[in-house]
Amino acid sequence: MMSANWKNIGPVANIPRRGARRLCLKSAGKPVAVFRTGDGDVFALIDECPHKQGPLSEGIVAGNTVTCPLHNWVIGLEDGEAVAPDNGSARTLSLRIVDGDIFIHLPELVAGDQV
């Protein structure tokens, strides 16, 4: 049994391979995005590049990275870390896939967060 902080955001099939979707829900007031690699792996990050808060969900997914559409920073989907020479990180969120649906863990629900 998962706690109330795990939110079902729908089937994996809704996230295109080598693509992303920005979610309606937020974590600590920040936008959340879910990414799917060409191999079908799924990751969740706060949808803000550590550089200038660009929308990572609008970037290009290649391998296990996404390239920010604003200034081409490359961010690892597994750990949220910028690829050198850039330095910084986007916060990752835990997720699980249960019966084909993606569940995202929102550790801290803050007043004003949408669920």
Chimera marker file (.cmm) of the C-alpha trace (Angstrom):
<marker_set name="trace">
<marker id="1" x="0.000" y="0.000" z="0.000" r="1" g="1" b="0" radius="0.5"/>
<marker id="2" x="1.381" y="3.367" z="-1.020" r="1" g="1" b="0" radius="0.5"/>
<marker id="3" x="0.940" y="6.476" z="1.122" r="1" g="1" b="0" radius="0.5"/>
<marker id="4" x="-1.231" y="9.390" z="0.063" r="1" g="1" b="0" radius="0.5"/>
<marker id="5" x="1.916" y="11.141" z="-1.198" r="1" g="1" b="0" radius="0.5"/>
<marker id="6" x="2.045" y="8.748" z="-4.174" r="1" g="1" b="0" radius="0.5"/>
<marker id="7" x="-0.034" y="10.164" z="-7.041" r="1" g="1" b="0" radius="0.5"/>
<marker id="8" x="-1.191" y="8.133" z="-10.043" r="1" g="1" b="0" radius="0.5"/>
<marker id="9" x="-0.531" y="10.265" z="-13.114" r="1" g="1" b="0" radius="0.5"/>
<marker id="10" x="-1.762" y="7.734" z="-15.671" r="1" g="1" b="0" radius="0.5"/>
<marker id="11" x="-0.336" y="5.163" z="-18.051" r="1" g="1" b="0" radius="0.5"/>
<marker id="12" x="3.261" y="5.055" z="-19.243" r="1" g="1" b="0" radius="0.5"/>
<marker id="13" x="1.846" y="5.050" z="-22.796" r="1" g="1" b="0" radius="0.5"/>
<marker id="14" x="0.797" y="8.704" z="-22.305" r="1" g="1" b="0" radius="0.5"/>
<marker id="15" x="4.469" y="9.756" z="-22.230" r="1" g="1" b="0" radius="0.5"/>
<marker id="16" x="5.991" y="9.599" z="-25.727" r="1" g="1" b="0" radius="0.5"/>
<marker id="17" x="9.273" y="7.749" z="-26.188" r="1" g="1" b="0" radius="0.5"/>
<marker id="18" x="12.133" y="10.273" z="-26.263" r="1" g="1" b="0" radius="0.5"/>
<marker id="19" x="9.700" y="12.847" z="-24.917" r="1" g="1" b="0" radius="0.5"/>
<marker id="20" x="8.177" y="14.397" z="-21.819" r="1" g="1" b="0" radius="0.5"/>
<marker id="21" x="4.985" y="15.732" z="-20.302" r="1" g="1" b="0" radius="0.5"/>
<marker id="22" x="4.635" y="18.575" z="-17.819" r="1" g="1" b="0" radius="0.5"/>
<marker id="23" x="2.115" y="17.623" z="-15.146" r="1" g="1" b="0" radius="0.5"/>
<marker id="24" x="-0.720" y="19.670" z="-13.680" r="1" g="1" b="0" radius="0.5"/>
<marker id="25" x="0.494" y="18.832" z="-10.178" r="1" g="1" b="0" radius="0.5"/>
<marker id="26" x="3.390" y="20.490" z="-8.404" r="1" g="1" b="0" radius="0.5"/>
<marker id="27" x="5.933" y="19.561" z="-5.756" r="1" g="1" b="0" radius="0.5"/>
<marker id="28" x="6.807" y="22.255" z="-3.213" r="1" g="1" b="0" radius="0.5"/>
<marker id="29" x="5.269" y="24.812" z="-5.567" r="1" g="1" b="0" radius="0.5"/>
<marker id="30" x="7.490" y="23.763" z="-8.475" r="1" g="1" b="0" radius="0.5"/>
<marker id="31" x="6.333" y="22.256" z="-11.793" r="1" g="1" b="0" radius="0.5"/>
<marker id="32" x="6.887" y="18.519" z="-12.310" r="1" g="1" b="0" radius="0.5"/>
<marker id="33" x="7.754" y="16.743" z="-15.564" r="1" g="1" b="0" radius="0.5"/>
<marker id="34" x="7.908" y="13.075" z="-16.512" r="1" g="1" b="0" radius="0.5"/>
<marker id="35" x="10.371" y="11.899" z="-19.152" r="1" g="1" b="0" radius="0.5"/>
<marker id="36" x="10.515" y="8.663" z="-21.163" r="1" g="1" b="0" radius="0.5"/>
<marker id="37" x="13.650" y="7.475" z="-22.913" r="1" g="1" b="0" radius="0.5"/>
<marker id="38" x="13.868" y="5.682" z="-26.225" r="1" g="1" b="0" radius="0.5"/>
<marker id="39" x="14.348" y="2.462" z="-24.235" r="1" g="1" b="0" radius="0.5"/>
<marker id="40" x="11.092" y="3.133" z="-22.367" r="1" g="1" b="0" radius="0.5"/>
<marker id="41" x="12.645" y="4.087" z="-19.003" r="1" g="1" b="0" radius="0.5"/>
<marker id="42" x="10.642" y="6.708" z="-17.103" r="1" g="1" b="0" radius="0.5"/>
<marker id="43" x="12.001" y="9.493" z="-14.871" r="1" g="1" b="0" radius="0.5"/>
<marker id="44" x="10.518" y="12.471" z="-13.012" r="1" g="1" b="0" radius="0.5"/>
<marker id="45" x="12.203" y="15.818" z="-12.353" r="1" g="1" b="0" radius="0.5"/>
<marker id="46" x="11.220" y="19.247" z="-11.198" r="1" g="1" b="0" radius="0.5"/>
<marker id="47" x="10.631" y="20.938" z="-14.574" r="1" g="1" b="0" radius="0.5"/>
<marker id="48" x="13.301" y="23.602" z="-14.142" r="1" g="1" b="0" radius="0.5"/>
<marker id="49" x="16.838" y="23.665" z="-15.476" r="1" g="1" b="0" radius="0.5"/>
<marker id="50" x="19.330" y="24.551" z="-12.718" r="1" g="1" b="0" radius="0.5"/>
<marker id="51" x="20.772" y="27.267" z="-14.967" r="1" g="1" b="0" radius="0.5"/>
<marker id="52" x="17.903" y="29.688" z="-15.703" r="1" g="1" b="0" radius="0.5"/>
<marker id="53" x="14.857" y="27.564" z="-14.761" r="1" g="1" b="0" radius="0.5"/>
<marker id="54" x="14.145" y="26.664" z="-18.390" r="1" g="1" b="0" radius="0.5"/>
<marker id="55" x="11.335" y="24.127" z="-18.961" r="1" g="1" b="0" radius="0.5"/>
<marker id="56" x="13.156" y="20.798" z="-19.256" r="1" g="1" b="0" radius="0.5"/>
<marker id="57" x="9.907" y="19.172" z="-20.452" r="1" g="1" b="0" radius="0.5"/>
<marker id="58" x="10.311" y="21.134" z="-23.696" r="1" g="1" b="0" radius="0.5"/>
<marker id="59" x="13.850" y="19.850" z="-24.232" r="1" g="1" b="0" radius="0.5"/>
<marker id="60" x="15.183" y="16.996" z="-26.344" r="1" g="1" b="0" radius="0.5"/>
<marker id="61" x="15.510" y="13.592" z="-24.666" r="1" g="1" b="0" radius="0.5"/>
<marker id="62" x="18.545" y="11.595" z="-25.839" r="1" g="1" b="0" radius="0.5"/>
<marker id="63" x="19.702" y="8.487" z="-24.020" r="1" g="1" b="0" radius="0.5"/>
<marker id="64" x="19.182" y="9.158" z="-20.300" r="1" g="1" b="0" radius="0.5"/>
<marker id="65" x="19.541" y="12.934" z="-20.623" r="1" g="1" b="0" radius="0.5"/>
<marker id="66" x="17.431" y="15.946" z="-21.574" r="1" g="1" b="0" radius="0.5"/>
<marker id="67" x="18.801" y="19.112" z="-23.182" r="1" g="1" b="0" radius="0.5"/>
<marker id="68" x="17.325" y="22.361" z="-21.887" r="1" g="1" b="0" radius="0.5"/>
<marker id="69" x="15.694" y="24.326" z="-24.719" r="1" g="1" b="0" radius="0.5"/>
<marker id="70" x="16.987" y="27.685" z="-23.445" r="1" g="1" b="0" radius="0.5"/>
<marker id="71" x="20.775" y="27.344" z="-23.261" r="1" g="1" b="0" radius="0.5"/>
<marker id="72" x="21.480" y="23.698" z="-24.180" r="1" g="1" b="0" radius="0.5"/>
<marker id="73" x="22.468" y="22.485" z="-20.736" r="1" g="1" b="0" radius="0.5"/>
<marker id="74" x="22.341" y="18.681" z="-20.637" r="1" g="1" b="0" radius="0.5"/>
<marker id="75" x="20.708" y="17.214" z="-17.518" r="1" g="1" b="0" radius="0.5"/>
<marker id="76" x="20.904" y="13.556" z="-16.462" r="1" g="1" b="0" radius="0.5"/>
<marker id="77" x="17.447" y="12.061" z="-16.005" r="1" g="1" b="0" radius="0.5"/>
<marker id="78" x="18.605" y="9.510" z="-13.418" r="1" g="1" b="0" radius="0.5"/>
<marker id="79" x="20.234" y="11.960" z="-11.001" r="1" g="1" b="0" radius="0.5"/>
<marker id="80" x="19.207" y="15.434" z="-12.220" r="1" g="1" b="0" radius="0.5"/>
<marker id="81" x="22.862" y="16.467" z="-12.482" r="1" g="1" b="0" radius="0.5"/>
<marker id="82" x="24.106" y="18.805" z="-15.211" r="1" g="1" b="0" radius="0.5"/>
<marker id="83" x="26.684" y="17.259" z="-17.526" r="1" g="1" b="0" radius="0.5"/>
<marker id="84" x="30.151" y="18.875" z="-17.325" r="1" g="1" b="0" radius="0.5"/>
<marker id="85" x="31.305" y="21.525" z="-17.928" r="1" g="1" b="0" radius="0.5"/>
<marker id="86" x="27.977" y="22.800" z="-16.558" r="1" g="1" b="0" radius="0.5"/>
<marker id="87" x="27.330" y="22.484" z="-12.839" r="1" g="1" b="0" radius="0.5"/>
<marker id="88" x="24.029" y="22.214" z="-10.963" r="1" g="1" b="0" radius="0.5"/>
<marker id="89" x="21.125" y="19.852" z="-10.568" r="1" g="1" b="0" radius="0.5"/>
<marker id="90" x="17.395" y="19.557" z="-11.078" r="1" g="1" b="0" radius="0.5"/>
<marker id="91" x="15.575" y="17.790" z="-8.242" r="1" g="1" b="0" radius="0.5"/>
<marker id="92" x="14.519" y="14.239" z="-9.048" r="1" g="1" b="0" radius="0.5"/>
<marker id="93" x="11.290" y="12.662" z="-7.822" r="1" g="1" b="0" radius="0.5"/>
<marker id="94" x="10.745" y="8.993" z="-7.060" r="1" g="1" b="0" radius="0.5"/>
<marker id="95" x="8.344" y="7.095" z="-9.227" r="1" g="1" b="0" radius="0.5"/>
<marker id="96" x="6.974" y="3.598" z="-9.553" r="1" g="1" b="0" radius="0.5"/>
<marker id="97" x="5.198" y="1.839" z="-12.357" r="1" g="1" b="0" radius="0.5"/>
<marker id="98" x="2.304" y="-0.331" z="-11.190" r="1" g="1" b="0" radius="0.5"/>
<marker id="99" x="0.200" y="-2.220" z="-13.737" r="1" g="1" b="0" radius="0.5"/>
<marker id="100" x="1.322" y="0.171" z="-16.476" r="1" g="1" b="0" radius="0.5"/>
<marker id="101" x="0.475" y="3.334" z="-14.513" r="1" g="1" b="0" radius="0.5"/>
<marker id="102" x="3.054" y="5.845" z="-13.274" r="1" g="1" b="0" radius="0.5"/>
<marker id="103" x="2.938" y="6.836" z="-9.613" r="1" g="1" b="0" radius="0.5"/>
<marker id="104" x="5.020" y="9.852" z="-8.519" r="1" g="1" b="0" radius="0.5"/>
<marker id="105" x="6.036" y="10.453" z="-4.927" r="1" g="1" b="0" radius="0.5"/>
<marker id="106" x="5.452" y="14.003" z="-3.746" r="1" g="1" b="0" radius="0.5"/>
<marker id="107" x="7.277" y="14.033" z="-0.405" r="1" g="1" b="0" radius="0.5"/>
<marker id="108" x="6.039" y="17.367" z="0.865" r="1" g="1" b="0" radius="0.5"/>
<marker id="109" x="2.692" y="18.763" z="-0.037" r="1" g="1" b="0" radius="0.5"/>
<marker id="110" x="2.693" y="22.503" z="0.535" r="1" g="1" b="0" radius="0.5"/>
<marker id="111" x="-0.338" y="24.761" z="0.751" r="1" g="1" b="0" radius="0.5"/>
<marker id="112" x="-1.197" y="25.757" z="-2.794" r="1" g="1" b="0" radius="0.5"/>
<marker id="113" x="0.148" y="22.563" z="-4.381" r="1" g="1" b="0" radius="0.5"/>
<marker id="114" x="-2.266" y="20.972" z="-6.767" r="1" g="1" b="0" radius="0.5"/>
<marker id="115" x="-2.922" y="17.263" z="-6.447" r="1" g="1" b="0" radius="0.5"/>
<link id1="1" id2="2" r="1" g="1" b="0" radius="0.2"/>
<link id1="2" id2="3" r="1" g="1" b="0" radius="0.2"/>
<link id1="3" id2="4" r="1" g="1" b="0" radius="0.2"/>
<link id1="4" id2="5" r="1" g="1" b="0" radius="0.2"/>
<link id1="5" id2="6" r="1" g="1" b="0" radius="0.2"/>
<link id1="6" id2="7" r="1" g="1" b="0" radius="0.2"/>
<link id1="7" id2="8" r="1" g="1" b="0" radius="0.2"/>
<link id1="8" id2="9" r="1" g="1" b="0" radius="0.2"/>
<link id1="9" id2="10" r="1" g="1" b="0" radius="0.2"/>
<link id1="10" id2="11" r="1" g="1" b="0" radius="0.2"/>
<link id1="11" id2="12" r="1" g="1" b="0" radius="0.2"/>
<link id1="12" id2="13" r="1" g="1" b="0" radius="0.2"/>
<link id1="13" id2="14" r="1" g="1" b="0" radius="0.2"/>
<link id1="14" id2="15" r="1" g="1" b="0" radius="0.2"/>
<link id1="15" id2="16" r="1" g="1" b="0" radius="0.2"/>
<link id1="16" id2="17" r="1" g="1" b="0" radius="0.2"/>
<link id1="17" id2="18" r="1" g="1" b="0" radius="0.2"/>
<link id1="18" id2="19" r="1" g="1" b="0" radius="0.2"/>
<link id1="19" id2="20" r="1" g="1" b="0" radius="0.2"/>
<link id1="20" id2="21" r="1" g="1" b="0" radius="0.2"/>
<link id1="21" id2="22" r="1" g="1" b="0" radius="0.2"/>
<link id1="22" id2="23" r="1" g="1" b="0" radius="0.2"/>
<link id1="23" id2="24" r="1" g="1" b="0" radius="0.2"/>
<link id1="24" id2="25" r="1" g="1" b="0" radius="0.2"/>
<link id1="25" id2="26" r="1" g="1" b="0" radius="0.2"/>
<link id1="26" id2="27" r="1" g="1" b="0" radius="0.2"/>
<link id1="27" id2="28" r="1" g="1" b="0" radius="0.2"/>
<link id1="28" id2="29" r="1" g="1" b="0" radius="0.2"/>
<link id1="29" id2="30" r="1" g="1" b="0" radius="0.2"/>
<link id1="30" id2="31" r="1" g="1" b="0" radius="0.2"/>
<link id1="31" id2="32" r="1" g="1" b="0" radius="0.2"/>
<link id1="32" id2="33" r="1" g="1" b="0" radius="0.2"/>
<link id1="33" id2="34" r="1" g="1" b="0" radius="0.2"/>
<link id1="34" id2="35" r="1" g="1" b="0" radius="0.2"/>
<link id1="35" id2="36" r="1" g="1" b="0" radius="0.2"/>
<link id1="36" id2="37" r="1" g="1" b="0" radius="0.2"/>
<link id1="37" id2="38" r="1" g="1" b="0" radius="0.2"/>
<link id1="38" id2="39" r="1" g="1" b="0" radius="0.2"/>
<link id1="39" id2="40" r="1" g="1" b="0" radius="0.2"/>
<link id1="40" id2="41" r="1" g="1" b="0" radius="0.2"/>
<link id1="41" id2="42" r="1" g="1" b="0" radius="0.2"/>
<link id1="42" id2="43" r="1" g="1" b="0" radius="0.2"/>
<link id1="43" id2="44" r="1" g="1" b="0" radius="0.2"/>
<link id1="44" id2="45" r="1" g="1" b="0" radius="0.2"/>
<link id1="45" id2="46" r="1" g="1" b="0" radius="0.2"/>
<link id1="46" id2="47" r="1" g="1" b="0" radius="0.2"/>
<link id1="47" id2="48" r="1" g="1" b="0" radius="0.2"/>
<link id1="48" id2="49" r="1" g="1" b="0" radius="0.2"/>
<link id1="49" id2="50" r="1" g="1" b="0" radius="0.2"/>
<link id1="50" id2="51" r="1" g="1" b="0" radius="0.2"/>
<link id1="51" id2="52" r="1" g="1" b="0" radius="0.2"/>
<link id1="52" id2="53" r="1" g="1" b="0" radius="0.2"/>
<link id1="53" id2="54" r="1" g="1" b="0" radius="0.2"/>
<link id1="54" id2="55" r="1" g="1" b="0" radius="0.2"/>
<link id1="55" id2="56" r="1" g="1" b="0" radius="0.2"/>
<link id1="56" id2="57" r="1" g="1" b="0" radius="0.2"/>
<link id1="57" id2="58" r="1" g="1" b="0" radius="0.2"/>
<link id1="58" id2="59" r="1" g="1" b="0" radius="0.2"/>
<link id1="59" id2="60" r="1" g="1" b="0" radius="0.2"/>
<link id1="60" id2="61" r="1" g="1" b="0" radius="0.2"/>
<link id1="61" id2="62" r="1" g="1" b="0" radius="0.2"/>
<link id1="62" id2="63" r="1" g="1" b="0" radius="0.2"/>
<link id1="63" id2="64" r="1" g="1" b="0" radius="0.2"/>
<link id1="64" id2="65" r="1" g="1" b="0" radius="0.2"/>
<link id1="65" id2="66" r="1" g="1" b="0" radius="0.2"/>
<link id1="66" id2="67" r="1" g="1" b="0" radius="0.2"/>
<link id1="67" id2="68" r="1" g="1" b="0" radius="0.2"/>
<link id1="68" id2="69" r="1" g="1" b="0" radius="0.2"/>
<link id1="69" id2="70" r="1" g="1" b="0" radius="0.2"/>
<link id1="70" id2="71" r="1" g="1" b="0" radius="0.2"/>
<link id1="71" id2="72" r="1" g="1" b="0" radius="0.2"/>
<link id1="72" id2="73" r="1" g="1" b="0" radius="0.2"/>
<link id1="73" id2="74" r="1" g="1" b="0" radius="0.2"/>
<link id1="74" id2="75" r="1" g="1" b="0" radius="0.2"/>
<link id1="75" id2="76" r="1" g="1" b="0" radius="0.2"/>
<link id1="76" id2="77" r="1" g="1" b="0" radius="0.2"/>
<link id1="77" id2="78" r="1" g="1" b="0" radius="0.2"/>
<link id1="78" id2="79" r="1" g="1" b="0" radius="0.2"/>
<link id1="79" id2="80" r="1" g="1" b="0" radius="0.2"/>
<link id1="80" id2="81" r="1" g="1" b="0" radius="0.2"/>
<link id1="81" id2="82" r="1" g="1" b="0" radius="0.2"/>
<link id1="82" id2="83" r="1" g="1" b="0" radius="0.2"/>
<link id1="83" id2="84" r="1" g="1" b="0" radius="0.2"/>
<link id1="84" id2="85" r="1" g="1" b="0" radius="0.2"/>
<link id1="85" id2="86" r="1" g="1" b="0" radius="0.2"/>
<link id1="86" id2="87" r="1" g="1" b="0" radius="0.2"/>
<link id1="87" id2="88" r="1" g="1" b="0" radius="0.2"/>
<link id1="88" id2="89" r="1" g="1" b="0" radius="0.2"/>
<link id1="89" id2="90" r="1" g="1" b="0" radius="0.2"/>
<link id1="90" id2="91" r="1" g="1" b="0" radius="0.2"/>
<link id1="91" id2="92" r="1" g="1" b="0" radius="0.2"/>
<link id1="92" id2="93" r="1" g="1" b="0" radius="0.2"/>
<link id1="93" id2="94" r="1" g="1" b="0" radius="0.2"/>
<link id1="94" id2="95" r="1" g="1" b="0" radius="0.2"/>
<link id1="95" id2="96" r="1" g="1" b="0" radius="0.2"/>
<link id1="96" id2="97" r="1" g="1" b="0" radius="0.2"/>
<link id1="97" id2="98" r="1" g="1" b="0" radius="0.2"/>
<link id1="98" id2="99" r="1" g="1" b="0" radius="0.2"/>
<link id1="99" id2="100" r="1" g="1" b="0" radius="0.2"/>
<link id1="100" id2="101" r="1" g="1" b="0" radius="0.2"/>
<link id1="101" id2="102" r="1" g="1" b="0" radius="0.2"/>
<link id1="102" id2="103" r="1" g="1" b="0" radius="0.2"/>
<link id1="103" id2="104" r="1" g="1" b="0" radius="0.2"/>
<link id1="104" id2="105" r="1" g="1" b="0" radius="0.2"/>
<link id1="105" id2="106" r="1" g="1" b="0" radius="0.2"/>
<link id1="106" id2="107" r="1" g="1" b="0" radius="0.2"/>
<link id1="107" id2="108" r="1" g="1" b="0" radius="0.2"/>
<link id1="108" id2="109" r="1" g="1" b="0" radius="0.2"/>
<link id1="109" id2="110" r="1" g="1" b="0" radius="0.2"/>
<link id1="110" id2="111" r="1" g="1" b="0" radius="0.2"/>
<link id1="111" id2="112" r="1" g="1" b="0" radius="0.2"/>
<link id1="112" id2="113" r="1" g="1" b="0" radius="0.2"/>
<link id1="113" id2="114" r="1" g="1" b="0" radius="0.2"/>
<link id1="114" id2="115" r="1" g="1" b="0" radius="0.2"/>
</marker_set>
